[in-house]
Amino acid sequence: SVPFLVRLFPSVLTKFVYLNFLAFPFFVDFRRPELLVNNTINLHLTTEPGVRVGIWHTVPSSRGAEARGQDQRWYEEALADAHPVIIYLHGNGGTR
């Protein structure tokens, strides 16, 4: 009966292969990354009209003391300085 159900509902197979309906760790608010990861803030970028991409900006531990207690503006200015930026693309899990 499982192959028959997969044939009728192919999206069910996708859900069980990728498990993108689960957010791990459970019961964590991903909109507040500073509770999970040190020196991190949640930002949104507008890539084109009508498209907003959520990002986490994490500064290196060498700038951790400087970042502690700073607001969003400080993190935005840190993105514009001469330090390199590493972009990590996590996949299609639906969470950061």
C-alpha positions in Angstrom: 0.0 0.0 0.0 3.0 2.4 0.6 4.0 2.4 -3.1 0.4 3.1 -4.1 0.1 6.0 -1.7 3.5 7.4 -2.9 2.2 7.2 -6.5 -1.0 9.0 -5.6 0.7 11.6 -3.4 4.3 12.2 -4.5 4.6 15.2 -2.2 4.4 12.8 0.8 7.6 11.1 -0.4 9.3 14.5 -0.6 8.3 15.4 2.9 9.6 12.1 4.3 12.9 12.2 2.4 13.8 15.8 3.3 11.8 16.2 6.5 11.5 19.9 5.8 8.4 20.2 7.9 10.5 19.7 11.1 12.4 22.6 12.7 15.3 21.3 14.7 16.0 22.0 17.5 12.4 21.8 18.5 10.7 24.7 20.2 13.3 27.3 19.3 12.5 30.7 17.9 14.7 31.1 14.8 13.8 34.8 14.6 16.0 35.4 17.7 19.3 33.8 16.8 21.2 35.7 19.5 19.6 33.2 21.9 21.2 30.3 20.0 24.5 31.7 18.6 26.8 34.3 20.1 27.4 37.6 18.1 24.5 36.9 15.7 21.5 39.0 14.6 18.5 38.4 12.3 18.3 40.7 9.2 16.2 40.8 6.1 17.5 41.8 2.6 15.3 42.9 -0.3 16.9 41.2 -3.3 14.3 42.3 -5.9 10.9 43.9 -5.7 8.6 41.7 -3.6 11.4 39.3 -2.5 12.8 39.5 1.0 15.5 37.1 2.2 16.1 36.4 5.9 19.7 36.2 6.9 21.7 35.7 10.1 24.8 37.9 10.4 27.4 36.4 12.7 30.5 38.3 13.4 33.7 36.3 14.3 34.6 35.6 17.9 37.5 38.0 17.6 35.0 40.8 17.3 32.6 39.3 19.9 33.4 41.7 22.7 32.9 44.6 20.4 29.5 43.2 19.1 28.1 42.4 22.6 25.1 44.7 23.2 25.2 46.4 19.8 22.0 47.1 17.8 21.1 46.2 14.2 22.8 49.3 12.8 26.2 48.2 14.2 25.9 44.8 12.4 24.9 46.5 9.1 27.9 48.7 9.3 30.1 45.6 10.1 28.9 44.1 6.9 30.2 47.1 4.9 33.7 47.2 6.4 36.8 45.7 4.8 36.5 42.2 6.4 35.6 39.3 4.1 32.1 37.8 4.2 31.4 34.1 4.0 28.0 33.1 2.7 26.7 29.7 3.9 23.7 28.3 1.9 22.1 25.8 4.2 19.8 24.0 1.8 16.1 23.7 1.5 15.1 22.7 5.0 12.9 25.8 5.5 14.8 27.0 8.6 18.0 28.7 9.2 
